Amino acid sequence: MERMRQCQSQSTKCCALMFFGPTFTVFLCIACINLPFSSSKCTFQRYFLVGSNHAQTRHRVLKIDRTESKDLVIIDDKHVYNQQEVRELLGRLDLGNRTKIGQKGGSGLSKAVSAYGIVGFVRFLEGFYIVLITKRRKMADIGGHSIYKIEDTSMIYIPNDSVRVAHPDEARYVRIFQNVDLSSNFYFSYSYDLSHSLQYNLTLLQRPYELWSSADPAAEEEVYAQSKQDSFDIFEDEGLPTQVVYSLQNEPYYKFVWNGKLLEHIKDIVHPNWLMYIIHGFCGQSKLLIYGRPVHITLIARRSSRFAGTRFLKRGANCEGDVANEVETEQIVNDASVMSFTTGSYSSYIQVRGSVPLYWSQDISTMMPKPPIRLDQADPYANVAALHFDQMLQRFGSPIIILNLVKKREKRKHEKILSEELYPAVINLNQFLPPEHRIDYIAWDMARYTKSKLCNVLDRLSMIAENVVKRTGFFINRTDFYCHTLRPDDRWRDVGGQVTSRGRLQTGVLRTNCVDCLDRTNTAQFMVGKCALAYQLYALGMIDKPKLQFDTDCVRLFEELYEDHGDTLSLQYGGSQLVHRVKTYRKIAPWTQHSKDIMQTLSRYYSNAFSDADRQDAINLFLQVYQPLECRPHLWELPTDFYLHQRSTMALPNRRRSYTLWWSEGILSYLPVPYDEVACDDTMKKVKVKRLSRFDESIDIYTEFFKPYELTCFDDTFCIAMTNSAREFMPKSVGVDPSPFTVRKPEETGKSVLGKSSKEETILQRKTAASAPPPPSEEAITSTSEDDSEEDRDDEGSVSQRSTPIKLLTESGESSRTQEEIQFQQTAREPYGLRLAECPTEDDLLIYKRFAHLGENQHTVEKTEHISFANIISLVPVSRFPEDSIYSVSVPHVNRDSRDVFESHVTAGQGQVRALCREDMLLYREYVKNRYM
């Protein structure tokens, strides 16, 4: 990933910040960092892999030897070719490899495949294979950087048939490897680092300029000379200094990279632009239209490649602190009217899900829907939990908040075993941490609350979400609006995180878990994401209060995005889609949803019983956890893969970690800020600095995003196919408020959210949703859920002290009203927006009295009578002007620079042109190069 820092000259300091535009080509070109368009040419002895940028102006060539049966021999000449040079090179290769001069046909150079990137190289028992991306689809756009989903791949055997040594088990390994469907939820980007969060990527650009300017100049000269050679400067002889741009290239976070092992064979051989890292999980983007103003909501889920596997075969954690089903979910909200990272407004919020960090598993030898949970190893000092939370402190900072949703009361111990082990482990670790950085533990039996008809699950989750977001804060790359100071909100004052001169940083993270980390976890994460979305939209100036209500276009759009996110992650880990959705916990799901839930449960059971073992073998082989060798048992012969994921069982650890100082060195001194985002010596070693001319095409984000050199069908662009709130959810009738924050009835939306249900069922669902109890008080939130420690009671009859029971209607009273009265109230309420039976509020009565007072006095007021306007209307200044009313407005102050610009504009119109200065020459030079070069 490349990032740019620009300075006016070599002697001045940084004056502007630029994010490296998509340069998918060789050596910092116009389409991304990697080579987007690559074609494979082959002869009998070699493969020639030609990579280029989108504009086909720069090319690189890799030469792969085909005469080695088991070794991988790759040559990269590190030279950048233009279009004419690469054509001449391929022409000479074609002519030199023909058996006879002038012969055409099968001999010479032939095209093998066209691809969009290299996934990696893999070897089983014979020679190496190369895996190429042959089809892609754009899924999102962040700051002008495109994110693609892999649609199809091609796996090509490198050695030719004359040197190939056949092995009888090679074909079986190939089939197992291809069981990992790369066309299913694998994503990549040429210029944006998907393995890191948006906060990390943008804060890396904001580090002090002196850190980049002190880089080794000898290592930069080759890069700078090459860029200067490729870009012709017509002003070079005029004595104007060439503007230098510093580009940053950092290492990916390998925990979320799925092809890291496949690229190890070539990482130190080829140019970094050939390396393209892919992630596995989910990526979706939707457009929220706020009175025509576009706002993009992006959801990115990164699945960990460590201790990865399927549902019942990967539980708990390994000896290194990596947990099963660990997914980092990031929601990004940005104003799409401004695309640049430098001038645009971007906000993000991160959550984490993962299995309980203990040594535990489930016995799947018996055909049971819920195999018994067992603890595999005793861990009295919580060593594995310490390793896991050490990773989280290093990546997210403090506080770490655990939301444990497993059951706490069961007739036969099942899930309760995990809670009884996790809570003492957290207590043990917290006694060594400073009080302000301790791990927070929230235990809540969500399943028990769901069974009760008298409790509202989502209200309790919304209270937890509000508390969590206020503690962790969120990331935004702009300062607060002035209107937030004029009209402060009580919720906004309590938002945590770290406030900087350039915005806000999220410090800490919420870690949610149940047993499977699927259904309950996804609903809890949706509620936290909904709360964070309200704060993000408020910080971007889109809404006046940081609160969103259900049944609005905005929340329905976000709910659909989160359900796609949950379905995708559930299919990857559990083998089926979500069984319980947000509508299920809101108790507004249609009756047909119950049959779908049964089918999803059966599908999950079938997948866990019959296909998970094959999927686990494929994941182990793809991630190179298991590498085939002649002297090693085959993958299908292993009774278990426990020893593959637990390194401590194969070798003794070099150094035993402290049980008291269980965190890594240096982390505690920078908390609550994440250690990975601090500009210290350890983090600076992961970043490489290069410099090149400012006019190099690699920073031309306009050309990369809009592609003016291509003929593109407008209907096929990604922006048209994106989910749109106005098109998908807003009612099509005339006169409806187009605001996406207006509460609408389910039958009024442009897209049905309840499915194909009858009219009576819709009315029943509305009544059920309307009868939900009010939210509990904030004092009811504790970290240990004390009310669950009482004696066990019946699930259906128990009512928690944190919830409010529903008042049931009797036959007399409400139900005794006639049908005509009810119909009249509904008819009167819809056009006027009022309930005529209820008394007006005090504010409405005050407004009415003022209006009546004006009407009474409009003919009786005499000239000599003193009118007190304070009794009629209250005027409160809401602007920055010292005096502002309907009677007088103070003249705003105009600074000297603005006056000079206006005066020069007037004099130019009169024909008096002033002498050009240095800044004018630089601006004109940039215009000429962008327009004609």
ZAMARGU-4260 file (C-alpha; in steps of 0.2 Angstrom, whole numbers, plus 5000, padded with zeros to 4 digits):
<rodrens>
0) 5000/5000/5000 | 5007/5017/4995 | 5004/5033/5003 | 5010/5050/4998 | 5017/5065/5008
5) 5020/5081/4997 | 5032/5095/5000 | 5034/5111/4990 | 5053/5109/4989 | 5067/5099/4997
10) 5071/5112/5009 | 5053/5116/5015 | 5042/5105/5026 | 5027/5095/5022 | 5012/5107/5017
15) 4999/5094/5010 | 4994/5076/5013 | 4990/5065/4998 | 4984/5047/4999 | 4992/5036/4985
20) 4979/5034/4971 | 4975/5017/4964 | 4991/5012/4956 | 4989/4995/4951 | 5004/4994/4940
25) 5022/4992/4940 | 5032/5005/4950 | 5019/5017/4956 | 5007/5018/4942 | 4990/5024/4938
30) 4980/5009/4944 | 4986/5003/4960 | 5001/4997/4968 | 5000/4980/4961 | 4999/4975/4943
35) 4981/4975/4938 | 4981/4968/4920 | 4993/4954/4918 | 4995/4942/4904 | 5004/4926/4904
40) 5015/4922/4888 | 5023/4905/4887 | 5036/4895/4878 | 5041/4877/4880 | 5054/4882/4893
45) 5048/4898/4901 | 5032/4908/4907 | 5033/4926/4904 | 5021/4936/4915 | 5018/4954/4909
50) 5010/4966/4921 | 5004/4983/4917 | 4994/4998/4924 | 4976/5002/4918 | 4982/5014/4905
55) 4994/5002/4898 | 5008/5014/4899 | 5020/5005/4911 | 5024/4986/4911 | 5034/4974/4921
60) 5040/4957/4916 | 5042/4941/4926 | 5051/4926/4919 | 5047/4909/4926 | 5058/4894/4922
65) 5048/4878/4917 | 5063/4866/4916 | 5064/4863/4935 | 5053/4849/4941 | 5051/4854/4959
70) 5060/4871/4962 | 5053/4888/4958 | 5064/4899/4948 | 5058/4917/4945 | 5068/4931/4937
75) 5062/4949/4939 | 5073/4962/4930 | 5066/4976/4939 | 5064/4986/4923 | 5049/4997/4919
80) 5044/4995/4900 | 5033/5007/4890 | 5020/5000/4878 | 5032/5000/4863 | 5046/4992/4872
85) 5036/4978/4879 | 5029/4974/4862 | 5047/4974/4854 | 5052/4962/4869 | 5038/4950/4866
90) 5041/4951/4847 | 5059/4946/4849 | 5054/4932/4861 | 5041/4926/4848 | 5053/4926/4834
95) 5068/4918/4844 | 5057/4903/4850 | 5051/4898/4833 | 5059/4882/4826 | 5060/4889/4809
100) 5062/4907/4803 | 5045/4913/4797 | 5035/4898/4804 | 5019/4902/4812 | 5007/4891/4823
105) 5011/4882/4839 | 5029/4886/4840 | 5036/4903/4847 | 5027/4913/4860 | 5008/4909/4864
110) 4996/4918/4876 | 4991/4907/4890 | 4979/4917/4901 | 4974/4935/4905 | 4973/4939/4924
115) 4970/4953/4936 | 4983/4948/4949 | 4993/4934/4957 | 4986/4924/4972 | 5002/4915/4975
120) 5012/4899/4971 | 5009/4882/4979 | 5017/4865/4978 | 5011/4848/4984 | 5021/4833/4979
125) 5026/4837/4961 | 5030/4855/4955 | 5024/4872/4958 | 5007/4879/4953 | 5003/4897/4950
130) 4986/4904/4955 | 4979/4919/4945 | 4964/4929/4947 | 4955/4929/4930 | 4938/4937/4934
135) 4934/4951/4947 | 4920/4962/4952 | 4920/4979/4960 | 4912/4979/4977 | 4916/4995/4986
140) 4925/5011/4984 | 4934/5020/4998 | 4942/5037/4994 | 4944/5033/4976 | 4952/5016/4980
145) 4943/5001/4972 | 4939/4985/4982 | 4936/4970/4971 | 4929/4953/4974 | 4937/4938/4966
150) 4925/4930/4954 | 4936/4916/4946 | 4953/4910/4947 | 4965/4899/4936 | 4977/4886/4943
155) 4992/4883/4931 | 5005/4870/4933 | 5022/4877/4929 | 5034/4863/4924 | 5032/4856/4907
160) 5028/4838/4903 | 5046/4833/4899 | 5052/4836/4917 | 5036/4832/4926 | 5038/4817/4939
165) 5020/4811/4942 | 5014/4806/4959 | 4998/4796/4962 | 4992/4807/4976 | 4995/4824/4967
170) 4977/4825/4960 | 4969/4822/4977 | 4979/4836/4984 | 4974/4848/4970 | 4955/4843/4973
175) 4957/4847/4992 | 4966/4864/4988 | 4952/4869/4976 | 4939/4865/4989 | 4943/4882/4996
180) 4932/4892/4984 | 4941/4908/4980 | 4926/4915/4971 | 4917/4915/4988 | 4920/4931/4998
185) 4939/4934/4995 | 4943/4952/4992 | 4958/4963/4987 | 4963/4980/4982 | 4977/4987/4972
190) 4980/5003/4982 | 4971/5001/4999 | 4977/4990/5013 | 4962/4979/5017 | 4971/4970/5031
195) 4972/4987/5042 | 4958/4998/5048 | 4954/5015/5040 | 4960/5023/5056 | 4977/5015/5055
200) 4979/5019/5036 | 4975/5037/5039 | 4984/5040/5055 | 5000/5033/5047 | 4999/5048/5035
205) 4998/5060/5049 | 5014/5055/5057 | 5027/5069/5059 | 5036/5074/5043 | 5053/5072/5051
210) 5051/5054/5052 | 5049/5052/5033 | 5062/5065/5028 | 5075/5056/5038 | 5074/5040/5028
215) 5090/5033/5020 | 5093/5044/5004 | 5104/5031/4996 | 5089/5019/4995 | 5078/5033/4988
220) 5089/5039/4974 | 5085/5024/4962 | 5067/5026/4964 | 5067/5045/4962 | 5079/5044/4947
225) 5067/5031/4939 | 5052/5042/4942 | 5061/5057/4935 | 5066/5047/4919 | 5048/5042/4916
230) 5040/5059/4918 | 5046/5073/4906 | 5046/5090/4914 | 5045/5105/4902 | 5049/5118/4915
235) 5065/5109/4921 | 5077/5122/4912 | 5068/5137/4920 | 5076/5135/4937 | 5060/5130/4946
240) 5063/5117/4960 | 5054/5100/4956 | 5042/5096/4970 | 5046/5079/4979 | 5033/5067/4985
245) 5036/5054/4999 | 5027/5038/4997 | 5025/5026/5011 | 5023/5007/5009 | 5019/4997/5025
250) 5018/4979/5029 | 5000/4971/5029 | 4993/4964/5045 | 4996/4946/5041 | 4983/4939/5054
255) 4970/4944/5041 | 4980/4940/5025 | 4975/4923/5018 | 4988/4921/5004 | 5003/4926/5015
260) 5010/4909/5014 | 5007/4907/4996 | 5017/4923/4992 | 5032/4918/5004 | 5041/4910/4989
265) 5043/4926/4979 | 5041/4940/4992 | 5060/4943/4993 | 5063/4940/4974 | 5051/4951/4964
270) 5046/4969/4965 | 5033/4973/4979 | 5021/4979/4966 | 5018/4961/4961 | 5013/4956/4978
275) 4994/4957/4981 | 4986/4952/4998 | 4969/4945/4999 | 4957/4945/5014 | 4942/4933/5017
280) 4926/4938/5025 | 4913/4951/5019 | 4913/4968/5010 | 4897/4978/5006 | 4893/4996/5002
285) 4877/5005/5001 | 4872/5023/4997 | 4861/5033/5009 | 4853/5048/5000 | 4850/5063/5012
290) 4840/5075/5002 | 4851/5071/4987 | 4867/5071/4996 | 4876/5054/4995 | 4883/5046/5010
295) 4892/5029/5008 | 4890/5016/5022 | 4903/5002/5020 | 4905/4986/5030 | 4921/4976/5029
300) 4923/4960/5039 | 4941/4952/5040 | 4941/4934/5045 | 4957/4929/5054 | 4968/4916/5045
305) 4975/4909/5061 | 4966/4895/5070 | 4954/4896/5055 | 4941/4882/5052 | 4924/4876/5053
310) 4911/4877/5067 | 4913/4861/5078 | 4931/4858/5073 | 4938/4874/5079 | 4933/4880/5096
315) 4942/4891/5109 | 4960/4896/5106 | 4977/4889/5102 | 4993/4891/5112 | 4997/4907/5104
320) 4981/4916/5109 | 4972/4915/5092 | 4954/4911/5094 | 4942/4902/5082 | 4930/4912/5071
325) 4939/4928/5075 | 4931/4942/5064 | 4935/4961/5064 | 4920/4971/5057 | 4923/4989/5052
330) 4909/5001/5047 | 4915/5016/5037 | 4904/5031/5034 | 4909/5045/5022 | 4902/5059/5013
335) 4903/5053/4995 | 4902/5070/4987 | 4920/5073/4991 | 4931/5058/4987 | 4948/5062/4993
340) 4955/5056/5009 | 4963/5073/5012 | 4948/5084/5009 | 4934/5072/5012 | 4926/5067/5028
345) 4928/5049/5034 | 4923/5040/5049 | 4924/5022/5055 | 4920/5010/5070 | 4927/4993/5073
350) 4920/4978/5083 | 4927/4961/5085 | 4919/4944/5087 | 4928/4928/5092 | 4926/4912/5102
355) 4929/4911/5121 | 4948/4912/5123 | 4950/4896/5133 | 4956/4878/5129 | 4939/4870/5125
360) 4931/4860/5112 | 4916/4849/5108 | 4915/4830/5105 | 4908/4827/5088 | 4910/4808/5088
365) 4891/4807/5093 | 4878/4813/5081 | 4870/4826/5092 | 4864/4843/5087 | 4873/4851/5102
370) 4889/4841/5107 | 4894/4842/5125 | 4907/4856/5129 | 4923/4850/5137 | 4938/4859/5144
375) 4954/4852/5136 | 4967/4859/5147 | 4968/4868/5164 | 4974/4885/5163 | 4975/4892/5181
380) 4985/4908/5176 | 4974/4912/5161 | 4990/4911/5150 | 4980/4909/5133 | 4968/4923/5138
385) 4983/4934/5142 | 4990/4931/5125 | 4974/4935/5116 | 4970/4951/5125 | 4988/4956/5123
390) 4985/4956/5104 | 4970/4966/5106 | 4978/4979/5117 | 4992/4981/5104 | 4980/4983/5090
395) 4965/4992/5097 | 4971/5000/5114 | 4960/5001/5129 | 4947/4998/5136 | 4944/4981/5130
400) 4925/4977/5133 | 4919/4959/5133 | 4901/4956/5130 | 4897/4938/5134 | 4880/4932/5128
405) 4881/4913/5133 | 4868/4906/5144 | 4870/4907/5163 | 4856/4896/5169 | 4854/4878/5162
410) 4846/4863/5169 | 4861/4853/5163 | 4878/4863/5162 | 4882/4867/5144 | 4886/4885/5139
415) 4888/4889/5157 | 4904/4880/5158 | 4912/4894/5148 | 4906/4908/5158 | 4912/4900/5174
420) 4930/4899/5167 | 4931/4916/5157 | 4926/4927/5171 | 4939/4921/5184 | 4952/4923/5170
425) 4947/4941/5167 | 4948/4944/5186 | 4965/4937/5186 | 4972/4947/5172 | 4964/4963/5178
430) 4973/4963/5195 | 4990/4967/5186 | 4983/4981/5175 | 4981/4999/5180 | 4963/5003/5185
435) 4960/5014/5170 | 4965/5001/5157 | 4957/4986/5165 | 4946/4974/5154 | 4927/4976/5156
440) 4917/4961/5157 | 4898/4961/5153 | 4888/4945/5155 | 4871/4944/5149 | 4860/4929/5145
445) 4852/4935/5129 | 4844/4918/5125 | 4834/4918/5142 | 4828/4936/5139 | 4822/4931/5121
450) 4811/4917/5128 | 4802/4929/5139 | 4787/4937/5131 | 4788/4952/5144 | 4806/4958/5140
455) 4813/4968/5126 | 4830/4961/5120 | 4834/4976/5109 | 4831/4989/5121 | 4843/4981/5133
460) 4856/4979/5119 | 4853/4998/5114 | 4858/5003/5132 | 4873/4992/5132 | 4878/4999/5115
465) 4876/5017/5121 | 4888/5014/5135 | 4901/5005/5124 | 4901/5018/5111 | 4903/5032/5123
470) 4918/5023/5131 | 4927/5018/5115 | 4923/5032/5104 | 4925/5031/5085 | 4937/5037/5072
475) 4934/5053/5061 | 4946/5063/5051 | 4939/5080/5054 | 4936/5091/5069 | 4919/5095/5077
480) 4907/5107/5068 | 4904/5124/5076 | 4885/5120/5077 | 4889/5106/5089 | 4896/5120/5101
485) 4881/5131/5098 | 4868/5117/5101 | 4877/5104/5111 | 4870/5087/5114 | 4871/5078/5131
490) 4876/5062/5122 | 4889/5070/5112 | 4898/5077/5127 | 4901/5060/5135 | 4909/5052/5119
495) 4925/5044/5123 | 4940/5040/5113 | 4955/5052/5110 | 4951/5070/5103 | 4966/5076/5092
500) 4968/5092/5082 | 4963/5083/5066 | 4948/5073/5073 | 4944/5059/5084 | 4952/5041/5087
505) 4944/5026/5093 | 4953/5019/5108 | 4948/5001/5113 | 4935/4989/5106 | 4920/4979/5110
510) 4923/4960/5109 | 4906/4950/5107 | 4905/4932/5109 | 4892/4918/5112 | 4895/4900/5109
515) 4895/4900/5090 | 4897/4919/5087 | 4884/4919/5074 | 4866/4923/5078 | 4866/4931/5095
520) 4883/4940/5091 | 4877/4947/5074 | 4861/4955/5082 | 4872/4962/5096 | 4884/4969/5084
525) 4870/4976/5074 | 4863/4986/5089 | 4881/4993/5093 | 4884/4997/5075 | 4867/5006/5074
530) 4872/5016/5089 | 4889/5020/5082 | 4881/5025/5065 | 4871/5038/5073 | 4886/5046/5081
535) 4895/5045/5065 | 4881/5054/5055 | 4880/5067/5069 | 4899/5070/5068 | 4898/5072/5049
540) 4884/5085/5051 | 4870/5074/5043 | 4858/5073/5058 | 4854/5085/5072 | 4854/5072/5086
545) 4865/5056/5088 | 4851/5044/5088 | 4842/5033/5075 | 4825/5025/5076 | 4819/5009/5069
550) 4808/5008/5054 | 4818/5022/5045 | 4826/5020/5028 | 4843/5023/5035 | 4841/5009/5048
555) 4833/4997/5036 | 4847/5000/5024 | 4860/4997/5038 | 4850/4981/5044 | 4850/4974/5027
560) 4869/4977/5025 | 4872/4968/5042 | 4860/4953/5038 | 4871/4950/5022 | 4886/4952/5033
565) 4879/4939/5046 | 4873/4927/5033 | 4890/4927/5024 | 4900/4924/5040 | 4888/4911/5046
570) 4890/4901/5029 | 4909/4902/5031 | 4909/4895/5049 | 4893/4886/5052 | 4888/4880/5035
575) 4871/4889/5034 | 4864/4907/5035 | 4858/4915/5050 | 4844/4906/5060 | 4839/4921/5071
580) 4839/4938/5063 | 4835/4956/5070 | 4817/4954/5065 | 4816/4938/5075 | 4822/4947/5091
585) 4810/4962/5087 | 4796/4949/5086 | 4790/4956/5069 | 4796/4942/5058 | 4783/4934/5047
590) 4776/4917/5050 | 4785/4910/5035 | 4801/4914/5043 | 4799/4900/5056 | 4800/4887/5042
595) 4815/4895/5035 | 4823/4895/5052 | 4820/4876/5053 | 4828/4873/5036 | 4843/4884/5040
600) 4845/4873/5056 | 4844/4857/5046 | 4856/4864/5034 | 4868/4869/5047 | 4867/4852/5055
605) 4870/4843/5039 | 4885/4853/5035 | 4893/4851/5052 | 4890/4832/5052 | 4896/4828/5034
610) 4905/4842/5025 | 4915/4851/5039 | 4929/4839/5039 | 4933/4841/5021 | 4932/4860/5022
615) 4944/4860/5037 | 4956/4850/5027 | 4955/4862/5013 | 4958/4877/5024 | 4973/4869/5032
620) 4980/4865/5015 | 4976/4882/5008 | 4984/4892/5023 | 4999/4880/5022 | 4996/4874/5040
625) 4999/4857/5033 | 5013/4856/5019 | 5014/4839/5010 | 5030/4830/5010 | 5036/4813/5005
630) 5041/4808/5022 | 5025/4814/5031 | 5008/4806/5033 | 4995/4812/5020 | 4983/4825/5026
635) 4968/4813/5025 | 4978/4800/5036 | 4979/4812/5051 | 4967/4807/5065 | 4966/4826/5070
640) 4974/4843/5066 | 4976/4848/5084 | 4995/4847/5083 | 4995/4857/5067 | 4988/4872/5076
645) 4996/4870/5093 | 5014/4873/5091 | 5018/4871/5109 | 5015/4852/5106 | 5028/4851/5093
650) 5042/4861/5102 | 5046/4869/5118 | 5044/4888/5119 | 5060/4898/5119 | 5055/4910/5133
655) 5041/4908/5146 | 5030/4923/5147 | 5027/4931/5164 | 5010/4927/5173 | 5010/4945/5180
660) 5017/4956/5167 | 5007/4947/5154 | 5007/4961/5141 | 5020/4965/5128 | 5034/4977/5132
665) 5030/4995/5128 | 5011/4993/5126 | 5006/5000/5143 | 5016/5016/5141 | 5005/5021/5126
670) 4988/5016/5132 | 4974/5020/5128 | 4981/5023/5111 | 4985/5007/5101 | 5003/5002/5100
675) 5002/4999/5082 | 4997/5017/5078 | 5011/5025/5088 | 5026/5032/5079 | 5039/5022/5088
680) 5055/5013/5082 | 5046/4996/5081 | 5032/5002/5071 | 5043/5013/5059 | 5053/4998/5054
685) 5037/4991/5045 | 5036/5006/5034 | 5047/5009/5019 | 5049/5027/5012 | 5051/5031/4994
690) 5051/5048/4985 | 5047/5053/4967 | 5041/5068/4957 | 5024/5075/4962 | 5019/5074/4943
695) 5021/5056/4942 | 5006/5047/4936 | 5005/5036/4951 | 4996/5049/4962 | 4983/5053/4948
700) 4968/5047/4958 | 4956/5056/4945 | 4962/5045/4931 | 4962/5029/4941 | 4944/5032/4947
705) 4935/5039/4932 | 4946/5030/4918 | 4945/5043/4904 | 4955/5032/4893 | 4941/5018/4893
710) 4924/5017/4885 | 4913/5012/4899 | 4894/5009/4899 | 4886/5020/4912 | 4874/5007/4917
715) 4888/4994/4921 | 4897/5006/4933 | 4897/5001/4952 | 4889/5017/4958 | 4873/5012/4948
720) 4872/4995/4954 | 4875/5000/4973 | 4860/4998/4985 | 4852/5015/4986 | 4840/5021/5000
725) 4830/5032/4989 | 4827/5018/4976 | 4826/5003/4987 | 4817/5009/5003 | 4809/5026/5000
730) 4790/5026/4996 | 4786/5030/4978 | 4770/5040/4982 | 4770/5059/4979 | 4771/5070/4994
735) 4781/5059/5005 | 4795/5066/5016 | 4811/5060/5007 | 4821/5060/5023 | 4829/5043/5026
740) 4827/5047/5045 | 4808/5048/5044 | 4799/5033/5053 | 4788/5024/5040 | 4776/5010/5042
745) 4782/4993/5035 | 4769/4993/5021 | 4774/5011/5015 | 4792/5006/5011 | 4797/5004/4993
750) 4805/4987/4997 | 4796/4975/5009 | 4805/4971/5025 | 4793/4959/5031 | 4792/4947/5016
755) 4776/4941/5008 | 4764/4942/5023 | 4746/4945/5023 | 4738/4961/5028 | 4731/4954/5044
760) 4749/4947/5048 | 4756/4965/5045 | 4744/4973/5057 | 4748/4960/5070 | 4766/4963/5068
765) 4764/4981/5070 | 4754/4979/5086 | 4768/4967/5093 | 4781/4980/5089 | 4771/4994/5097
770) 4768/4984/5113 | 4787/4983/5116 | 4791/4989/5134 | 4801/5006/5136 | 4820/5005/5139
775) 4827/5002/5156 | 4836/5015/5166 | 4855/5018/5163 | 4858/5013/5182 | 4852/4996/5178
780) 4868/4992/5167 | 4881/4983/5177 | 4896/4972/5172 | 4891/4956/5180 | 4872/4955/5177
785) 4868/4954/5195 | 4850/4949/5193 | 4855/4933/5185 | 4862/4927/5201 | 4846/4924/5209
790) 4837/4907/5210 | 4831/4899/5194 | 4814/4903/5189 | 4802/4899/5175 | 4808/4906/5158
795) 4791/4911/5152 | 4785/4919/5169 | 4800/4928/5175 | 4802/4946/5173 | 4819/4955/5175
800) 4820/4970/5186 | 4828/4979/5171 | 4813/4977/5160 | 4796/4984/5161 | 4781/4972/5159
805) 4768/4975/5146 | 4751/4982/5151 | 4738/4970/5144 | 4722/4977/5138 | 4706/4970/5146
810) 4689/4967/5137 | 4682/4983/5145 | 4690/4999/5142 | 4701/5000/5126 | 4693/4985/5118
815) 4675/4992/5121 | 4677/5006/5109 | 4667/5005/5094 | 4675/5001/5077 | 4669/5018/5070
820) 4679/5027/5084 | 4695/5018/5081 | 4693/5021/5062 | 4690/5039/5065 | 4706/5041/5075
825) 4716/5032/5062 | 4709/5043/5048 | 4712/5059/5058 | 4729/5054/5064 | 4736/5050/5047
830) 4733/5067/5038 | 4736/5079/5053 | 4749/5069/5062 | 4740/5071/5079 | 4730/5061/5091
835) 4714/5072/5093 | 4709/5062/5109 | 4725/5068/5118 | 4728/5085/5126 | 4741/5096/5117
840) 4758/5098/5125 | 4763/5114/5135 | 4774/5120/5121 | 4760/5118/5108 | 4748/5128/5120
845) 4761/5142/5122 | 4763/5144/5103 | 4745/5144/5101 | 4743/5158/5114 | 4756/5168/5106
850) 4747/5167/5089 | 4730/5171/5097 | 4738/5186/5106 | 4745/5193/5089 | 4728/5191/5082
855) 4719/5200/5096 | 4731/5215/5096 | 4733/5218/5077 | 4719/5231/5076 | 4720/5238/5094
860) 4738/5243/5095 | 4740/5262/5096 | 4755/5272/5089 | 4760/5277/5107 | 4759/5260/5115
865) 4776/5252/5118 | 4777/5234/5111 | 4787/5221/5120 | 4793/5209/5107 | 4799/5197/5121
870) 4781/5193/5125 | 4778/5188/5107 | 4793/5179/5102 | 4810/5175/5109 | 4825/5179/5098
875) 4841/5169/5102 | 4856/5172/5091 | 4862/5155/5083 | 4876/5162/5072 | 4894/5167/5074
880) 4890/5186/5071 | 4889/5197/5087 | 4872/5204/5082 | 4860/5194/5072 | 4841/5197/5071
885) 4827/5202/5059 | 4831/5220/5062 | 4850/5221/5059 | 4865/5211/5054 | 4883/5215/5057
890) 4894/5215/5042 | 4906/5201/5041 | 4925/5204/5042 | 4934/5201/5025 | 4953/5197/5027
895) 4967/5205/5017 | 4970/5189/5006 | 4952/5189/5000 | 4952/5207/4996 | 4968/5204/4986
900) 4960/5190/4976 | 4945/5201/4972 | 4955/5216/4967 | 4966/5205/4955 | 4950/5198/4948
905) 4943/5216/4944 | 4959/5222/4937 | 4961/5207/4926 | 4944/5211/4919 | 4949/5228/4915
910) 4964/5222/4905 | 4977/5225/4918 | 4987/5209/4921 | 4999/5208/4935 | 5016/5200/4934
915) 5016/5181/4937 | 5024/5175/4953 | 5032/5158/4957 | 5015/5150/4963 | 5007/5155/4947
920) 5021/5146/4937 | 5019/5130/4947 | 5000/5130/4945 | 5002/5133/4926 | 5015/5119/4925
925) 5003/5107/4934 | 4989/5112/4922 | 4999/5109/4907 | 5006/5092/4912 | 4989/5086/4917
930) 4981/5092/4901 | 4993/5088/4888 | 5007/5077/4894
</rodrens>
